[in-house]
Amino acid sequence: MPGFVLGLMIALLPGFVASAQAPADLAPSIARGRVLFAANCALCHQVTGRGTPGVYPPLAGSDWLAPNRRGAIEAVVGGLNREITVLGRPYHGQMPAQILNDAQTADVLSYVYNSWGNPGGSFTAAEVAEVRSTTAFKTFEALKEAAGYRPLPKAPEGFSVTEVARLPDFATRLASDGQGQRLYVLGQGGAVWRLDLGTHQFRQILWPSNYPNLHGAEFQTLGMTLDAQKRLWITFNQRVDSRPLVTNEVGIFRTRSLDKQGDPTEPELWFRTSYPFGIGPYNHGISDIRFGPDGKLYVSSGSRTDGGEAGSAPNLGKMGEVDITAGVWRLDPKSTAPRIEMVARGIRNAYSLGWDGSDRLFTVSNGPDAHAGEEMDMVTPPAPGAEPEHHGFPYQLGNTPAGKKWYPHTPDAPAGLRFVMPVLNQGPAGLVDGKPTTTFSPHSSPAGLAWLGDDWPVGVRGAFLMGRFGNLIGTGNGEDSGFDLLRVEPMRQPDGSWTARTTTILSPLARPIDVHLIGRGRAFILEYTRPVDFKGGQGWLPGRILELRATSSAAAR
């Protein structure tokens, strides 16, 4: 920030009342905090401390600060990603950890607590350090390390890689009309930004408070697409502590109008259903949403178990998977009362869907905690009235021999049930010990998926571009898995099975969670966070958007 602008902001900051409320020896700390607040906090909370109603909570006259002294420290040093209520209004937005050391944090909080009618009091660096030690970052040095954006990976020959924008929040999806200069970015808590690809500037167009019928409980948004009418379709999941069973409310919002700048606005509830919430951490919910070549909406519905276990909590339901989980849905977007049609079963958690150049549907799915590998599946929607094909979960994982049980609790498959085997990876990338595997190395978490058509160079077209988010648990061999962008070329074999030739395009990446194509030879990669490995144990802060662009003349052919 230019010195003149920062100085002007400080001069305009109201509310410094140390002479009236604070001891004289606290005045230097408050004065330092005033400067730090202007540089780090005023952009969201405003120089007046009034925030933005429904978006950024007010600090002035806050009824949350006094009873939440420790929580205030945690918010600054570790970030805040839960709902809070301030002056009777809920706030769902996410606040990232601030890059302030212990003494600076103490000064900022001393300034806030002694301004705008707040309760007063002082903070110390020692107090901040103690609270910081309980967060994901542990120390300020660890926070600084996590806050660093890693160097851009080396681009393959004939391509360039550039940083487009740094994210204001953790984001899960990208969407656009595929042609223009507007890229929409979905936050995991419902916020949506429009990124202008000419200026690289963000404009927030939706806030969590804009979604009707979802107030009173946290919700998560994992899927987004834009239709020809410039309407956004957004999937959501919300845990509802109902009785006798906790419920996972899932559904789809659709925007109904455009604002003055031509951006989608006013989301309305288009579809909602529910089922018992998942076992422990395995409530994957619904995620990706895409329009298929038939004009219908396809939605991925993840599993509510890791591998078919019953769990131990009665209020979470012990029925394993239910009829609408662990598969792919199809819905009619023209319907006013849409009904779920299952087009695939037995797919654990397909984070992304994609169609190849022949309109065949593929999914990429995250595997279980057991080291069974991740899957790419080719999905053939059933004929009207027919049962969808079953891809194995939880009875058979990957292409392991029939009858192999990865867990003692793995259920026996119903008699006569046949499984469609996943795509067999022939490498050279994504293998385990250099051997063909289904389909990618365990825990690599395949995520974004986009088909490279004829507007891409000859050397890469005719395949999927796929990001691998990276492992969230140990891989069994002490090495990390994923954190890269792969080219995956599915190939049908004479017996009807599928294999894939897989090569690495970019590595390492900071948990790439989505891939989106705009125009000729341009791919936008959404990095969820900043570290490029798991074993480093670093905390997370919001990531960035990269562009992979074909620079060779072949891209124009």
Secondary structure as UniProt FT lines:
FT   HELIX           3..12
FT   HELIX           18..21
FT   HELIX           24..26
FT   HELIX           27..40
FT   HELIX           42..45
FT   TURN            47..48
FT   TURN            53..55
FT   TURN            60..61
FT   HELIX           66..68
FT   HELIX           69..78
FT   STRAND          84..86
FT   TURN            87..88
FT   STRAND          89..91
FT   HELIX           102..113
FT   TURN            116..117
FT   HELIX           125..132
FT   TURN            133..134
FT   HELIX           140..147
FT   TURN            157..158
FT   STRAND          159..166
FT   STRAND          171..175
FT   STRAND          182..187
FT   TURN            188..189
FT   STRAND          192..196
FT   TURN            197..200
FT   STRAND          201..206
FT   HELIX           208..210
FT   TURN            212..213
FT   TURN            215..216
FT   STRAND          219..226
FT   TURN            228..229
FT   STRAND          232..240
FT   STRAND          247..258
FT   TURN            260..261
FT   STRAND          264..276
FT   TURN            280..281
FT   STRAND          286..291
FT   TURN            293..294
FT   STRAND          297..301
FT   HELIX           314..316
FT   TURN            323..324
FT   STRAND          327..331
FT   TURN            333..334
FT   STRAND          341..345
FT   STRAND          350..355
FT   TURN            357..358
FT   STRAND          361..365
FT   STRAND          374..379
FT   TURN            384..385
FT   TURN            393..395
FT   TURN            398..399
FT   TURN            402..403
FT   TURN            408..409
FT   TURN            415..416
FT   STRAND          424..428
FT   TURN            433..434
FT   STRAND          437..438
FT   TURN            442..443
FT   STRAND          446..452
FT   TURN            454..455
FT   TURN            458..460
FT   STRAND          463..468
FT   STRAND          484..492
FT   TURN            494..495
FT   STRAND          498..506
FT   STRAND          512..517
FT   STRAND          522..527
FT   TURN            535..536
FT   STRAND          544..550
FT   HELIX           553..556
//
